[in-house]
Amino acid sequence: MVVFAASSLTAAFEALATGFEQRHPGVDVELHFAGTPQLVLQLREGAPADVFAAADTVHMQKVVAAGRTAAAPATFARNGLAIVVAAGNPKGVASLADLARGDLRVALCGPEVPAGRYARQALAQAGVTVRSLSDEPNVKALLGKVRLGELDAGIVYRTDTRDPGVTGIDLAAAHDVVAEYPIAALTNGPAADLAGAFVGYVCSADGARVLAGFGFRGP
Amino acid sequence: MNPTRRGPADAALLLLVSAVVALFALPLVGLALRAPWGELAARLQSETVREALWLSAWCATAATACSLVLGLPVAVWLAAGAGPVRSAVRVLVTLPMVLPPVVGGIALLVAFGRNGIVGAWLLQWFGIALPFTSAGVVLAATWVAMPFFVLTAEAGLRSFDRRFADAASTLGAGRWRTFRTVTLPLVLPSLRAGLVVAWARALGEFGATITFAGNLAGHTRTMPLAVYVALESEPEAAIVLSLLLVALSAALLFALRDRWWPAR
């Protein structure tokens, strides 16, 4: 079976696929990770997949509208946002307001990427204007540039800052945006009969434990 | 050839050629069929398109100029002899043609980025940081495009018959006059072809650019990056931009047709 998942779910879904394969001997789960908008595009153009896990509900709705879902989507995890800086936070960044500092090189994900849209929402809620040096195509690209020291700070998901090469500063609750991850079984996949079982597993207590291990919150 | 067997063989060849033509033509037909022709003019005049087109055009031109200035001496040197050092340099210069551009972008970051081996020094001594600037776009484009110019120019220079130049100097022409009146006219077609191919490659550059120079409208978002961004939000806009790039590249190749399909 083929599972399409947002790139911020990479590590968690690799673990979930292993867990599902153990429960269903003989089943091989093929994972496909990319930025959510790219996955939506591929699904709308007819890519064969059994399950889709998106980083936001807006993009999941596009797949529902395209008639690719077999059942209504269910929210299976939540994530928060964090400011990501070089390991040890050498520039002393403490809050969103610091991102407006002139001595910091800051970038966000592009506004069409869920992480970029959430980051802009959070900045608007905090009343902070940031000059983004680049609209990065996905969270991993942004994270890589912070790790290389090319950027001083960016806004990513809380779960991304578990990377030992960087330090994360969680957003204050008042400014944080809750990212909801919806999952849905799809039609026309190579193993449509198993799609519902995979969604069920991800949404189960066992699935929630795996996701919690990677820093995701329950729905 | 046996005339009774030529028929089926010709038919088989034609069939194969048709299949390959379809392979290359169908994606373009697909783009044309999905294009929002009614709003084409309006979309092409949008701020996004003009900004990206202008940035792409001047960055590709600057990268081509850099390729000429830096690449011509290399081509001349490569064409002037043989040996293991020249072979090694040629491999090095050719590498960007075969490496995935995103690898090039990462390599450029660790070399010319703020913490890169050269970049840290550039920043400390001159206050220059290339990533996230238009100069970074030019550097990335030069890195991927210059090999096309160097190899084409070298091939042209190699096929140049030195005896013409020798004859000119025997007849009393100085080095500059020999170069200007004999060598240059003979190698010019190769140099021109090399420049056009380098320009086209620079125009289409994506991976190294988004990795090294980032993606900021007006500064580093070239046409290919604009296509990528549009694809995620507005597929119709991406198709319009793609068609524009196809048209530009086709026009360029058409301009070069005399070199690739010599008049009979």
Chai-1 contact restraints between the chains, C-beta under 6 A:
chainA,res_idxA,chainB,res_idxB,connection_type,confidence,min_distance_angstrom,max_distance_angstrom,comment,restraint_id
A,P37,B,E232,contact,1.0,0.0,6.0,A-B,restraint_1
A,E112,B,E232,contact,1.0,0.0,6.0,A-B,restraint_2
A,E112,B,S233,contact,1.0,0.0,6.0,A-B,restraint_3
A,L133,B,F132,contact,1.0,0.0,6.0,A-B,restraint_4
A,S134,B,F132,contact,1.0,0.0,6.0,A-B,restraint_5
A,S134,B,G214,contact,1.0,0.0,6.0,A-B,restraint_6
A,S134,B,N215,contact,1.0,0.0,6.0,A-B,restraint_7
A,S134,B,L216,contact,1.0,0.0,6.0,A-B,restraint_8
A,D135,B,N215,contact,1.0,0.0,6.0,A-B,restraint_9
A,L148,B,L109,contact,1.0,0.0,6.0,A-B,restraint_10
A,G149,B,R114,contact,1.0,0.0,6.0,A-B,restraint_11
A,G149,B,N115,contact,1.0,0.0,6.0,A-B,restraint_12
A,E150,B,G113,contact,1.0,0.0,6.0,A-B,restraint_13
A,E150,B,R114,contact,1.0,0.0,6.0,A-B,restraint_14
A,E150,B,P131,contact,1.0,0.0,6.0,A-B,restraint_15
